[in-house]
Amino acid sequence: MQPQAIFKQAQYLHQQGQFAEAEQLYRQILQTSPTHGETLHLLGIVCTQQGKHEEAISWILKAIIRQPTQAACYNNLGLVYAKLKMWDKAIEAYNVVTRLTNNLPDVWFNLANASKAQDKLEQAIKYYQKPSSQTQSTLKPCII
């Protein structure tokens, strides 16, 4: 099977909630294409969906090295840090997203939740009020 076909199959399995099977295919892709940014990113996501958060961080950071302007990578990194209650790191990742792209109601919501978790209620309120009036985000849908 061609690498692109394996990648599409892995994505399909991932979307169907077959995380272990998707993970196996992502790892197979990385054996021949170890710097494929989107595979690194999706492997990180599938790891966190299986509760392997520390491993997820490692894969997403590798993806960021390959795709330093990919806002979705930073957003998902922030989501993993939030799962671990590493609020400062989550906020740092979300702040990168705000510098990379506009129209981010989901990221402002993530920032607000992280601020609220740190009892920074005034800051949380500002973030909750920040989203633009547009309803669409420019980020790819996150699957965490």
C-alpha positions in Angstrom: 0.0 0.0 0.0 1.3 3.5 -0.9 2.1 5.9 2.0 -0.7 8.3 1.1 -3.2 5.4 1.1 -1.9 4.3 4.5 -2.3 7.8 5.8 -5.9 8.0 4.5 -6.7 4.7 6.1 -5.1 5.8 9.4 -7.2 9.0 9.3 -10.3 7.0 8.6 -9.7 4.6 11.5 -8.9 7.5 13.8 -12.1 9.3 12.9 -14.0 6.0 13.6 -12.5 5.8 17.1 -10.2 2.9 16.3 -7.3 4.6 18.0 -5.0 1.6 18.4 -5.3 0.6 14.8 -4.8 4.2 13.6 -1.8 4.6 15.9 -0.2 1.5 14.4 -0.6 2.9 10.9 0.7 6.3 11.9 3.8 4.6 13.3 4.2 2.6 10.1 4.2 5.8 8.1 6.8 7.3 10.3 9.1 4.4 9.7 9.5 5.5 6.1 8.7 9.2 6.5 9.9 10.2 10.0 9.5 13.9 9.4 5.9 13.9 8.1 4.5 16.7 10.2 0.8 15.8 9.9 1.4 12.2 10.8 3.5 13.3 13.8 0.6 15.6 14.8 -2.1 13.0 14.4 0.0 10.4 16.3 0.1 12.9 19.2 -3.6 13.3 19.1 -4.3 9.6 19.0 -2.0 9.1 21.9 -3.8 11.6 24.1 -7.1 10.0 23.1 -5.7 6.8 24.6 -4.6 8.6 27.8 -0.9 8.7 26.8 -0.6 12.4 27.3 3.2 12.7 27.9 3.8 10.7 24.7 1.3 12.9 22.9 3.2 16.0 23.9 6.4 14.6 22.5 4.8 13.8 19.1 3.0 17.1 18.9 6.3 19.0 19.7 8.0 17.0 16.9 5.2 18.0 14.6 5.6 21.7 15.6 9.3 21.5 14.6 8.2 20.3 11.2 5.2 22.7 10.9 6.0 25.7 13.1 3.2 27.8 11.6 0.5 25.2 12.0 -1.9 26.7 14.5 -3.8 23.4 15.0 -0.6 21.8 16.4 -0.3 24.5 19.1 -4.0 24.4 19.9 -3.8 20.6 20.4 -0.7 20.9 22.4 -2.5 23.3 24.7 -5.4 20.9 25.0 -3.0 18.1 26.1 -1.4 20.4 28.6 -4.8 21.3 29.9 -5.7 17.6 30.3 -2.6 17.4 32.5 -3.6 20.6 34.4 -0.4 22.2 33.2 -2.2 25.5 32.8 0.8 27.8 32.2 2.1 25.6 29.3 -1.5 25.4 27.9 -1.8 29.1 27.9 1.6 29.5 26.3 0.6 27.2 23.5 -2.8 28.9 23.0 -1.1 32.3 22.9 1.1 31.1 20.0 -2.2 30.2 18.1 -3.4 33.8 18.6 -0.3 35.1 17.0 -0.5 32.7 14.1 -4.1 33.3 12.9 -7.2 35.3 13.4 -10.9 34.5 14.1 -10.3 32.0 16.9 -13.4 31.6 19.1 -12.3 28.1 20.1 -8.8 29.2 21.1 -10.1 32.2 23.1 -12.5 29.8 24.8 -9.5 27.5 25.6 -7.6 30.5 27.0 -10.6 31.5 29.1 -11.0 28.0 30.5 -7.3 27.7 31.4 -7.4 31.2 33.1 -10.5 30.2 35.0 -8.7 27.0 36.2 -6.0 29.2 37.6 -8.6 31.4 39.4 -7.7 34.3 37.1 -11.4 35.2 36.7 -11.0 38.7 35.3 -8.6 37.4 32.6 -11.0 34.5 31.9 -13.9 37.0 31.4 -11.8 39.0 28.9 -11.0 35.9 26.9 -14.6 34.7 27.0 -15.6 38.1 25.5 -12.8 38.0 22.9 -14.3 35.8 20.1 -15.2 37.7 16.9 -18.8 37.8 15.8 -18.0 35.3 13.1 -19.0 31.7 13.9 -16.4 29.9 11.9 -12.9 29.2 13.1 -9.9 29.1 10.8 -8.5 26.1 12.6 -8.9 22.6 11.4 -11.3 20.7 13.6 -9.6 19.2 16.6 -10.3 15.7 17.5 -9.0 15.5 21.0 
